[in-house]
Amino acid sequence: MLTTTLSVSAPNLSGVPLDPGFRAKKTLVHKQLVSTANNPGSLHLASSSKSTWVRHDCSPATLLHSVEVHAGRGLLNLNASKDFATGALSEESKREVERAVTSTAAALNQITARSDAGAPLITIHENHLIGDGLVYEDRNIPRQGNPDDYDRYHTLGVPFAENGRMQPHYHLEFRGGLTASIVADVLNSLNDIGTVIAGKEIISKEDIELILGKLPARETAKPSLRTQIKAVRQSIPAELDAKASKTRVRDELFGTFTAMGSANVEASTGQVFRNAHMNGFRIAEPDCLGNGNTRLSDDLALVESFTEGGSTPSLTTQHLLDIHRSFRKAMANLPAADADGIEVKELEVFQKRLAAASEQVSRMLRHS
């Protein structure tokens, strides 16, 4: 069934058309608020609270652009530099950052597994698709976006560079929540790798201190695992000299990355907002939302593309009923026009679009 919540992934762009009829937003907008940007008819809603996240923008001299932490959910988002999206930094350097993240997470899992049997401490959430419990060969995974999933992992929006390309980013998910000490272990391990990737640090000591300073203190401080991580962490290719070793390590770390993604899927069983597709058949890059264009806006654009008297679209009656139901619920969930922060013109245009599309679907149902 279609959901009516629009989960926003907003680029740091304004007035740049990324999809027909939709434009990029500067900020994430939550329920009861509509963007003040002059983009009539484009309404973005989300249910997660921005206040539950801690965000830090890193030094532009490092390979991480920003770090986002949701302690309660156990989420650590590592957003890589915009230079990867613009091409100023190479694809291979991007992969090395991914390998560094993977080797650090795997080392922590190895250490904690010694005394904590069961599911791994850290998994990596790789895509934001609706799952159906099936495995598809040849990467033919149904490309249906999951707005609840976007809302969970991208409450603060998907990071975009100025050219409109998505920045690489990694969702580390920690079983049982996050503490400042374990965030420190991850970030310090990345810092310990030094400047072997493109001559830049992944993250600086100063950035780590600032991030930790924003996290709530815990009643019981845990000892640092930094030394243990150094002892067991698999080196990334940039840290090695032998060509044969580099190739082997690339393969091993890719396998580890894939396994951590699969473990994330398995750990999500029973949570309806999560995808259930095995990531071994995923596309090469994360399938992240470009412009707040989730299922509701997809359906709206689809219905608006139908012309009167044209050929009948190949939609089942059930599909039409689901679309109609989603439009009606969306209209009921729109914020009041007199609420603080409402751009009345934008709200009115969006209401008219929904009403017109809903009536068009009704006519299609009467003739189906």
Residue pairs with C-beta under 8 A, 6 or more apart in sequence:
1 322
1 325
2 295
2 296
2 299
2 322
2 323
2 325
2 326
3 147
3 148
3 295
3 296
3 326
4 296
4 326
4 329
4 330
4 333
5 45
5 46
5 47
5 147
5 148
5 151
5 294
5 296
5 333
6 43
6 44
6 45
6 46
6 147
6 292
6 294
6 296
6 297
7 46
7 47
7 147
7 148
7 149
7 150
7 151
7 154
7 289
7 292
7 294
8 25
8 28
8 29
8 44
8 45
8 46
8 150
8 151
8 154
8 157
8 289
8 292
9 150
9 154
9 157
9 158
9 288
9 289
9 290
9 291
9 292
10 24
10 25
10 26
10 27
10 28
10 29
10 44
10 157
10 158
10 291
10 292
11 18
11 24
11 25
11 157
11 158
11 159
11 160
11 164
11 290
11 291
12 24
12 26
12 159
12 160
12 162
13 24
13 26
13 160
13 162
13 164
14 23
14 24
14 25
14 26
14 37
15 23
15 24
15 37
15 38
15 39
16 23
16 24
16 164
17 23
18 24
18 164
18 290
18 291
18 293
19 290
19 291
19 293
19 301
20 301
21 41
21 42
21 301
21 304
22 42
22 291
22 292
22 293
22 297
23 37
23 39
23 42
23 291
24 160
24 164
24 291
25 35
25 37
25 39
25 42
25 44
25 157
25 292
26 35
26 37
27 35
27 157
28 44
28 46
28 50
28 155
28 156
28 157
29 35
29 44
29 45
29 46
30 45
30 46
30 47
30 48
30 49
30 50
31 45
31 46
31 47
31 333
31 335
32 335
32 336
32 339
32 341
33 335
33 339
33 340
33 341
33 342
34 43
34 44
34 335
34 341
34 342
34 343
34 346
34 347
35 42
35 43
35 44
35 343
35 346
36 341
36 343
37 343
38 343
39 346
40 345
40 346
40 349
40 350
41 346
41 349
41 350
41 353
42 292
42 346
42 350
43 334
43 346
43 347
43 350
44 292
45 333
46 151
46 155
47 151
48 151
48 152
48 155
49 155
50 155
50 156
52 70
52 72
52 73
52 155
53 68
53 69
53 70
53 155
53 156
54 68
54 69
54 70
54 71
54 211
54 214
54 215
55 66
55 67
55 68
55 69
55 156
56 66
56 67
56 68
56 207
56 210
56 211
56 214
57 65
57 66
58 64
58 65
58 66
58 67
58 203
58 204
58 207
59 204
59 206
59 207
60 81
61 200
61 201
61 204
62 81
62 200
62 201
62 202
62 203
62 204
62 207
63 80
63 81
63 89
63 93
63 97
63 197
63 198
63 200
63 201
63 202
63 203
64 78
64 79
64 80
64 81
64 97
64 190
64 202
64 203
64 207
65 79
65 80
65 81
65 82
65 159
65 167
66 79
66 159
67 76
67 77
67 78
67 79
67 187
67 203
67 207
67 211
68 75
68 76
68 77
68 79
68 156
69 75
69 76
69 77
69 178
69 183
69 211
69 214
69 215
70 155
70 178
71 177
71 178
71 179
71 215
71 216
72 177
73 152
73 173
73 177
74 173
74 174
74 175
74 176
74 177
74 178
75 152
75 153
75 171
75 172
75 173
75 174
75 178
76 171
76 172
76 173
76 174
76 178
76 183
76 186
77 153
77 156
77 169
77 170
77 171
77 172
78 101
78 169
78 170
78 172
79 159
79 167
79 168
79 169
80 94
80 97
80 167
80 168
80 169
80 170
81 89
81 167
82 159
82 161
82 162
82 167
83 89
84 91
84 93
84 94
84 97
84 167
84 168
85 160
85 161
85 163
85 165
85 166
85 167
85 168
86 161
86 162
86 163
86 165
89 198
90 198
93 197
93 198
94 168
95 250
96 196
96 197
96 236
96 237
96 238
97 168
97 197
97 202
98 168
98 170
98 257
99 236
99 237
99 249
99 250
99 253
99 257
100 190
100 193
100 197
100 202
100 236
101 124
101 170
101 172
101 190
102 124
102 253
102 256
102 257
102 260
103 233
103 234
103 235
103 236
103 253
103 256
104 186
104 189
104 190
104 229
104 233
105 122
105 124
105 172
105 186
105 260
106 233
106 234
106 256
106 260
107 189
107 228
107 229
107 232
107 233
107 234
108 121
108 122
108 182
108 185
108 186
108 189
108 225
108 229
109 120
109 121
109 122
109 260
110 232
111 225
111 228
111 229
111 232
112 121
113 120
113 121
119 175
119 263
119 267
120 175
120 260
120 263
121 174
121 175
121 176
122 172
122 173
122 174
122 175
122 260
123 172
123 173
123 175
123 260
123 261
123 263
123 264
123 267
124 170
124 171
124 172
124 173
124 257
124 260
124 261
124 264
125 153
125 171
125 173
125 261
125 264
126 171
126 261
126 264
126 279
126 282
126 286
127 275
127 277
127 279
127 282
127 286
127 287
128 145
128 146
128 149
128 150
128 153
128 154
128 275
128 286
128 287
128 288
128 289
129 141
129 142
129 143
129 144
129 145
129 146
129 149
129 275
129 277
129 287
130 142
130 144
130 145
130 146
130 149
130 275
131 146
131 265
131 274
131 275
131 276
131 277
132 142
132 276
132 277
133 276
134 277
135 277
135 278
135 281
136 142
136 277
136 281
137 281
138 281
139 281
139 282
139 283
140 281
141 277
141 281
141 282
141 283
143 287
144 295
145 287
145 289
145 294
145 295
145 298
146 273
146 274
146 275
147 294
147 295
147 296
148 272
148 273
149 273
149 274
149 275
150 288
150 289
150 294
151 273
152 273
153 171
154 288
154 289
158 166
158 169
158 288
158 289
158 290
159 166
159 167
159 169
160 166
160 167
160 290
161 167
166 286
166 288
166 290
168 285
168 286
169 286
169 288
172 186
173 264
173 267
174 182
175 267
179 218
179 222
180 212
180 215
180 216
180 217
180 218
181 218
181 221
181 222
181 223
181 224
182 222
182 225
183 211
183 212
183 215
184 208
184 212
184 224
184 226
185 224
185 225
185 226
185 229
187 203
187 207
187 208
187 211
188 208
188 224
188 226
189 226
189 229
189 230
189 233
190 202
190 203
191 201
191 202
191 203
191 204
191 205
191 208
192 226
192 229
192 230
193 202
193 236
193 239
194 201
195 201
196 236
196 238
196 239
197 236
197 238
234 249
234 252
234 253
234 256
235 249
236 249
236 253
237 245
237 246
237 249
237 250
240 246
240 249
258 279
258 280
261 279
261 282
262 278
262 279
262 280
264 279
265 274
265 275
265 276
265 277
265 278
265 279
268 274
268 275
268 276
269 276
293 301
295 326
296 326
296 327
296 330
299 323
299 326
299 327
299 357
300 327
300 353
300 354
300 357
302 313
302 323
303 323
303 357
303 360
303 361
304 353
304 357
306 313
306 360
306 364
312 364
312 367
313 364
315 323
315 364
317 365
317 368
320 361
320 364
320 365
320 368
321 365
323 361
324 358
324 361
324 362
324 365
327 354
327 357
327 358
327 361
328 358
330 354
331 351
331 354
331 355
331 358
334 347
334 350
334 351
335 342
335 347
336 342
337 344
337 347
337 348
